[in-house]
Each structure stands twice: as C-alpha cells, then as structure tokens.
C-alpha cells in the first residue's frame, strides 16, 4: 500500500453533467433533433423519499461509438421558465459542446441557422471559435471547435482574454476566419 498522498489527484477533465429541466420531452427533441445527441438510457430516480424524477441519458459521437452519458436531464416540473427575452437565471452559466473539427462546426452552424435556431452570440476566443444558443429551458449551449494547442498553450490567460464578437445573422453568421488566428506566446 502506497503512502497517503499529500495533494489531490487531478481528474482528466469533465465526464458528464446532469441538469434539471422543466419538460423532458421538449428537452429531448432539442438535444436530439437540433444538437445531434443520441439517447442511451432512462431512469426513475427516487432520492431519499422524494418524488420520482424522470431522467434521460445522452451521448455524443465518440469516434463512431456511444458512451454511457455525456449529459443527462432530470425533469423537475416546477422550474422557472425562461424570461420573455430567452434569458434564464440559473446556477449553470453554459454547457459547452465540442465539435470534432472546424468543418463539422461550420456544417452544424448552417444546420442550426436553417432550422431556425437563433444565434445569441458568436465569438472568436483565443482557444476556441464558439457559437452560443439556448435550449428550450433557457440554458445557454456553446458549440465550439478547438484551435490547435500550439495557438493557446503558451499563454492560456491571454487566450482566455481574447474576445472578438461576430455577426449572428445572415451569411455573415456562417463566416469563420481561421487564417492568421493570434498565437499567444509565453510571458517572458
Ligand atoms: Fe465556454
């Protein structure tokens, strides 16, 4: 038996999130029909004698395979609806989904625009190019592709600070500049 470690063991990253939603069926339609997730399971959760809650589990595409869940939704009918302008005050700022590459990301932007999903923000960050939309619950979903590690790893803080807002409507909302993206060099 090895000695007790004196520091935490860092995780490899985020594995999944579970979010509470007002209407599971409406949420299912958006996350499968607009975002391309596949439902992989369902569950009735009864926690400490509370009411039974419906849960559904979803996977993205992991090199052609499914996983047990990237995201799951639990129906909590009493949750507040989004404000008339679509905003929602919630504990979740946003949920970011990575597309496998720039080409896939551009295709998904074209699909979403053609199917009438409003683009709330489009941003060139220093480490990702990102689109922000809202799901039917009002949660913000970020769709992104990662820029090459060489671009941002030298100075993650500077890459995080880099923020260029882009058009959200029409043809201009589908244009993406990936030539001459800034490279963030280490601080000397
Ligand atoms: Fe983000």
Boltz pocket constraint, residues with backbone or C-beta under 6 A from the ligand:
constraints:
  - pocket:
      binder: B
      contacts: [[A, 94], [A, 96], [A, 142]]
      max_distance: 6.0
